[in-house]
Amino acid sequence: VIHNSGSSVGCSLGFQLHCTNTSQPMEGLLPQRTTRMFHADTYDCHDDSGFFLFVVRDPVKRIQSDFLYERPFSEVQLKNQFPEYYERRKHFYMDCKWRTMEEFVKYGLKKPKSDTCKARAYNALWGTKHYPCHFYFNYQFHLEGLPQNAKILVIRNEHLINDWNGVEEFIGGKKDIIPPNQTLAVMNKSQKDESDKYLSDESKQIVCRELCNEIVNYKKILKRALNLNKDDLRETLEELRQQCPEYADVKEGECPFPMPDIAEKLVNSRGYEFVVMEGSYSHNAKTLETEMHVEKKIEDTSVGEDEGDDDGYQLPPYNH
């Protein structure tokens, strides 16, 4: 699973990441088959895994949520509770003194308090410098970090139950395993003031502009999703147009600035052992399997089942 959007899905799949002690995996094949994770700088997937499951949400809402989630209450709390994040979060939140998303846009992008804070704001949104973790480990990072020709499944946060059921059925499980009137348990919800995520229409469009390449990568993920049909794509694209009307339909190469080259970030954070440093496009076009990741495939289906290998069974055909 490539975990990009909230903890509810991760906990329901059985990953103990920001979960309560009482949380239990949902029933069905999906939690049984989803056994490894690619989340930020954690990559313990097999490069020959049958599928990579993305959990995604609207890029602007994702940034709004993470801005609030990673914002410290105070410098003392930050230093004592999160010493490993202290320098990055202090530079971003405390030194530049923005406490809300609206302040972040105003004092980082519109009327910067300083050239330093301006650079931090832009680089954070582009994912080119490491400040908030989920800004940095963005859709581009997770998409370009996939093995070549990886098969993608997607659960959209905005259509969570529908997509969970669709993926479950796609891999041979029960149809409508989660009833339409049921929801997943909410996990890791921030207790901070939700109004601090607010963006005016003007500020939202500024954020959309700086997230243009991230929107492109978000759409790439959706278009590669084997479990989404054309109606699903149209639905999400229309929702994206409501958020970012000027940039929802932009194609790669049409953004106001080029797609960042993240080859070095991938090598440093995703975990390759033998990689020639080069541009991330040509890098991603070549085989990503390395001596560190490749393991011998389990040919015997029964052995694969016993060891929880997600490639040890045959999937049924799926028709869009």
C-alpha positions, -999 to 999 in steps of 0.1 A, spaced: 0 0 0 12 35 -8 -2 55 20 -8 91 11 -41 101 26 -51 96 62 -48 68 87 -83 53 85 -75 31 55 -41 20 68 -56 9 101 -85 -9 84 -60 -27 62 -41 -39 94 -11 -15 93 -5 -2 129 4 33 118 -12 60 140 -39 35 150 -57 29 183 -50 -2 204 -85 -14 196 -84 -10 158 -89 -42 138 -85 -49 101 -116 -51 81 -129 -84 68 -122 -96 33 -93 -103 9 -79 -68 7 -65 -66 42 -51 -101 39 -33 -94 6 -21 -59 15 10 -69 34 37 -43 28 41 -5 27 56 23 7 50 54 29 74 84 28 109 70 33 96 35 43 98 11 14 95 -26 23 77 -37 -8 88 -64 -32 95 -48 -66 77 -76 -83 45 -73 -62 13 -80 -81 -2 -46 -74 6 -13 -57 -24 2 -39 -25 40 -37 -47 58 -11 -51 93 -24 -70 125 -20 -74 159 -37 -39 175 -37 -50 208 -22 -69 191 6 -40 168 12 -17 198 17 -42 216 40 -46 185 62 -9 179 65 -1 216 72 -23 213 103 -12 178 112 25 186 114 22 220 129 37 220 164 19 235 194 50 251 207 88 249 202 91 232 236 66 205 226 83 201 193 117 197 208 106 173 235 81 152 216 96 152 181 133 157 183 140 140 150 117 166 133 128 196 153 150 214 129 128 210 98 95 219 115 111 248 135 125 263 103 91 260 86 66 268 113 83 286 141 109 307 123 85 319 96 56 323 121 27 311 100 1 293 120 -27 289 95 -29 279 58 -40 314 49 -10 329 67 13 304 49 0 316 16 0 353 25 34 355 42 51 327 22 38 331 -14 20 365 -17 39 389 6 68 369 20 82 380 53 117 373 40 135 357 11 143 327 33 106 321 42 96 326 6 121 299 -5 109 276 22 72 280 12 78 274 -25 102 245 -20 79 228 5 49 229 -20 71 217 -48 86 189 -27 121 200 -34 132 206 2 123 186 32 101 206 57 67 190 64 71 153 56 40 148 35 48 179 15 82 164 6 70 128 1 44 137 -24 26 120 -53 56 125 -76 79 108 -51 56 78 -47 48 75 -84 84 77 -96 95 54 -68 74 26 -82 90 -3 -100 88 -1 -138 54 -13 -152 39 -15 -117 2 -22 -117 -18 4 -97 -50 2 -77 -65 33 -61 -87 41 -32 -98 78 -33 -105 93 0 -135 112 -14 -150 79 -25 -136 56 1 -163 29 5 -170 27 -33 -133 23 -41 -126 -2 -12 -154 -23 -25 -142 -20 -60 -107 -31 -52 -120 -60 -30 -141 -73 -59 -112 -67 -84 -90 -91 -65 -117 -118 -62 -134 -109 -30 -170 -103 -20 -190 -77 -38 -200 -47 -16 -182 -61 14 -187 -28 31 -223 -17 31 -230 17 16 -242 31 49 -210 20 68 -178 40 72 -143 33 83 -133 42 118 -116 77 119 -80 74 131 -53 100 140 -76 130 135 -60 162 145 -74 180 175 -62 214 162 -86 240 150 -100 229 117 -106 265 107 -68 269 105 -70 249 72 -92 276 56 -81 291 23 -97 321 6 -105 316 -31 -75 338 -41 -51 318 -18 -65 285 -30 -57 294 -66 -22 304 -56 -17 270 -40 -32 253 -71 -6 270 -92 23 259 -71 8 223 -70 4 222 -108 29 194 -112 15 176 -82 -19 177 -99 -4 162 -130 10 133 -110 -22 129 -91 -40 124 -125 -13 100 -137 -20 78 -107 -57 79 -112 -54 71 -150 -33 41 -142 -57 27 -117 -70 -7 -129 -101 -5 -106 -113 29 -117 -135 32 -148 -141 62 -170 -170 75 -149 -148 74 -118 -121 94 -136 -146 120 -149 -161 123 -114 -127 130 -98 -117 154 -126 -148 174 -121 -141 176 -83 -106 187 -92 -120 215 -115 -141 227 -85 -109 231 -65 -84 242 -91 -103 254 -123 -72 268 -140 -50 238 -134 -72 207 -133 -69 200 -170 -32 210 -174 -10 183 -190 26 175 -182 48 202 -196 21 229 -195 26 239 -158 42 274 -151 75 256 -141 91 223 -150 86 190 -133 112 187 -105 140 163 -110 139 140 -80 164 114 -89 186 122 -59 156 123 -36 146 89 -47 180 74 -42 184 90 -8 149 83 5 133 54 -14 162 31 -9 182 20 -40 216 5 -36 229 5 -72 216 34 -92 233 56 -117 225 92 -109 206 108 -137 173 126 -144 143 110 -128 125 106 -161 152 84 -177 158 69 -143 122 58 -140 120 45 -175 146 18 -167 143 -12 -145 141 -2 -109 148 -37 -94 181 -37 -76 201 -63 -58 188 -50 -26 152 -55 -34 149 -84 -58 140 -117 -42 133 -150 -59 96 -154 -68 77 -182 -51 64 -204 -78 44 -228 -57 10 -212 -50 5 -231 -18 38 -218 -4 29 -183 -15 -4 -185 4 13 -198 35 39 -170 36 14 -143 28 29 -136 -6 5 -114 -26 16 -129 -59 9 -165 -50 -27 -165 -64 -45 -159 -96 -66 -129 -101 -99 -130 -120 -102 -110 -152 -117 -75 -147 -138 -56 -171 -142 -18 -169 
